[in-house]
């Protein structure tokens, strides 16, 4: 069975499973912001037409300057990429042939990109019994074994995070060992009460942070993200990046939406409220729900096959994310996004009936 590698592609999933595509459906496999900005807050058609005809700034200087001010970093510590995926690929090229440590289960692109660049992968795998946490001694041993670590934080697909003190200790150990640490903060904007590793960029020369602008700001189609690291690392990465990687439309949309802080705060609060409500209902019904802090969670049905639940959800037009390609999950869970209240209620209604 050739399972799709990612969510947000329902047509491919139904085709792979030889299921008829439903007339009405909700995609719970896509983990972007469920709350849309009104069209009145989007740029005008004339803006889009103008941007589409212009060559982009190859250095994304205006966007770099904006992020430099808001994140309190120097412009030399930032690189804009065509989505977090290009950022991951650039880093995999930088560490080509090195020993790479990966905290799993996690986003599959770290392993794919590093294997494509002839890296040797060493991983540690957490599980439900440990609440998806990692033993600190195990982390410190991994630091000594590899040249670079990849950590998704908050983690995809579990939605979980490390305590701030634990992550800081890991960075201290990595700095002492000469090991780079890549922290992917693609879902940082959805974490209520979050802390960020960006505040430590100037303290640790081997810390690299990835951010995505596609998840919160509805920019998945234009692809834009960035890397923050020390100046020497950024210069090396720029040498690998093709010119004009980030289009003018992407740069201008990022500059248009990034100042909308009230929208982000409101969406984050709404998602946090909905996730807690969903978790309470599902746990009461008997399901396992991962202790997520973001806009998605892992679900496991008691005494039932996750694959059966997957098929039944798909027939109902409620599309989950399978976990067949997450090491350590192996298809025993489903990942579901937090959507709007009405959409979440449809899912909750089906799931509570499914167990009865």
Residue pairs with C-beta under 8 A, 6 or more apart in sequence:
1 16
1 324
2 16
3 16
3 322
3 324
3 325
4 12
4 13
4 16
4 322
5 108
5 325
7 27
7 29
7 30
7 31
7 321
7 335
8 27
8 29
8 30
8 32
8 220
9 29
10 21
10 25
10 27
10 29
10 319
11 21
13 29
13 314
13 319
13 322
14 20
14 21
14 314
17 311
17 314
19 311
19 314
19 315
22 314
22 315
22 316
22 317
23 317
24 317
25 317
25 318
25 319
26 317
26 318
26 319
26 339
26 343
26 346
26 347
27 319
27 337
28 318
28 319
28 320
28 321
28 336
28 337
28 339
28 343
28 347
29 319
29 320
29 321
29 335
29 337
30 220
30 337
31 156
31 187
31 215
31 295
31 296
31 321
31 335
31 337
32 214
32 215
32 216
32 218
32 220
32 337
33 190
33 215
33 216
33 217
33 218
33 267
33 271
33 295
34 271
34 295
34 337
34 338
34 339
34 340
34 343
35 266
35 267
35 270
35 271
35 340
36 218
37 218
37 257
37 260
37 263
41 260
42 256
43 51
43 252
43 253
43 256
47 252
48 249
51 248
51 249
51 252
52 248
52 249
54 248
55 244
55 248
56 244
56 246
56 247
56 248
56 250
56 251
57 248
57 251
58 243
58 244
60 80
60 246
60 251
61 75
62 251
62 255
63 80
63 251
63 254
63 255
64 75
64 78
64 80
65 75
66 255
66 258
67 73
67 78
67 226
67 258
68 74
68 75
68 77
68 78
70 258
71 78
71 198
71 228
73 198
73 201
73 202
73 228
74 231
76 231
76 234
76 235
77 201
77 202
77 228
77 229
77 230
77 231
77 234
78 226
78 227
78 228
78 234
79 87
79 90
79 226
79 227
79 229
79 234
79 237
79 238
79 241
80 224
80 225
80 226
80 245
80 246
80 251
81 87
81 90
81 224
81 225
81 226
81 227
81 241
81 245
81 246
82 223
82 224
82 225
82 245
82 246
82 247
82 250
83 212
83 214
83 223
83 224
83 225
84 184
84 186
84 210
84 211
84 212
84 214
84 225
85 109
85 223
85 225
86 223
86 225
86 241
86 245
87 210
87 225
87 226
87 227
88 109
88 110
88 113
88 184
88 210
89 113
90 227
90 237
90 240
90 241
91 113
91 148
91 182
91 208
91 210
91 227
91 237
92 110
92 113
92 114
92 116
92 117
92 119
93 117
93 240
94 233
94 236
94 237
94 240
95 114
95 117
95 119
95 147
95 148
95 180
96 117
96 118
96 119
97 117
97 118
97 119
98 119
98 120
98 146
98 147
98 148
99 119
99 120
99 122
99 145
99 146
99 147
99 148
100 110
100 114
100 119
100 120
100 121
100 122
100 146
100 147
100 148
100 149
100 150
101 121
101 122
101 123
101 124
101 142
101 143
101 145
101 146
101 148
101 149
101 150
102 110
102 111
102 114
102 121
102 122
102 123
102 149
102 150
103 123
103 124
103 126
103 134
103 149
103 150
103 151
103 152
103 155
104 123
104 124
104 125
104 126
104 326
104 327
104 328
105 125
105 126
105 132
105 155
105 157
105 158
105 323
105 326
105 327
105 328
105 329
106 150
106 151
106 152
106 155
106 156
106 157
106 326
107 152
107 156
107 157
107 184
107 186
108 325
108 326
110 150
110 152
110 182
110 184
111 121
111 123
111 327
114 121
114 150
115 121
122 142
122 145
122 146
123 327
124 134
124 138
124 139
124 142
125 327
125 328
126 132
126 133
126 134
126 328
127 328
128 288
128 290
128 300
131 160
131 291
132 155
132 158
132 160
132 290
132 291
133 160
133 162
134 162
136 166
136 169
136 170
139 166
139 170
139 173
140 170
140 173
142 149
143 149
143 170
143 173
143 174
143 177
143 179
144 177
144 179
146 179
147 179
147 180
148 179
148 180
148 181
148 182
149 170
149 174
149 179
149 180
149 181
149 182
150 182
150 184
151 181
151 182
151 183
151 184
152 184
152 186
153 161
153 162
153 167
153 183
153 184
153 185
153 197
154 160
154 161
154 185
154 187
154 188
154 190
154 191
154 292
154 293
154 294
155 161
156 186
156 187
156 296
157 296
157 298
157 321
157 323
157 326
157 329
157 333
157 335
158 290
158 292
158 297
158 298
159 187
159 290
159 291
159 292
159 293
159 294
159 295
159 296
159 297
159 298
160 290
160 291
160 292
160 293
161 191
161 293
162 170
164 195
167 183
167 197
168 200
170 181
171 181
171 197
171 200
171 204
171 207
172 204
174 180
174 181
174 204
174 206
174 207
175 204
175 205
175 206
175 207
178 206
179 206
180 206
180 207
180 208
181 204
181 206
181 207
181 208
182 208
182 209
182 210
183 197
183 207
183 208
183 209
183 210
184 209
184 210
185 196
185 197
185 198
185 209
185 210
185 211
185 212
186 210
186 211
186 212
186 215
186 225
187 212
187 215
187 294
187 295
188 194
188 196
188 211
189 215
189 216
189 264
189 268
190 215
190 216
190 267
190 268
190 271
190 293
190 294
190 295
191 268
191 293
191 294
192 268
192 269
192 272
192 293
194 293
196 209
197 207
197 209
198 209
198 211
198 228
200 207
201 207
201 209
201 228
201 229
201 230
202 230
205 230
205 232
207 229
207 230
208 227
208 228
208 229
208 233
209 227
209 228
209 229
210 225
210 226
210 227
211 225
211 226
211 227
211 228
212 224
212 225
213 219
213 224
213 225
213 226
213 254
213 257
213 258
214 220
214 222
214 223
214 224
214 225
215 295
216 264
216 267
217 253
217 254
217 257
217 258
218 257
219 250
219 253
219 254
219 257
222 247
222 249
222 250
222 253
223 246
223 250
224 246
224 250
224 251
224 253
224 254
227 234
227 237
229 237
257 263
271 294
271 295
271 338
274 338
274 339
274 340
274 341
274 344
275 292
275 294
275 295
275 297
275 338
277 344
278 289
278 297
278 338
278 344
278 347
278 348
279 289
279 292
279 297
281 348
281 352
282 289
282 299
282 348
282 351
283 289
285 351
285 352
285 355
286 301
286 302
286 355
287 299
287 300
287 301
287 302
287 351
287 355
288 298
288 299
288 300
288 302
289 297
289 298
289 299
290 297
290 298
290 299
290 333
292 298
295 337
295 338
296 321
296 335
296 336
296 337
296 338
297 335
297 336
297 338
298 323
298 329
298 333
298 334
298 335
299 320
299 333
299 334
299 335
299 336
299 351
300 306
300 332
300 333
300 334
301 309
301 354
301 355
302 355
304 355
306 323
306 331
306 332
306 333
306 334
307 331
309 320
309 334
309 354
310 320
310 322
310 334
312 354
313 319
313 320
313 334
313 350
314 320
316 350
318 346
318 347
318 350
320 334
320 335
320 336
321 334
321 335
321 336
321 337
322 331
322 334
323 329
323 330
323 331
323 332
323 333
323 334
323 335
324 330
324 331
336 347
338 344
339 347
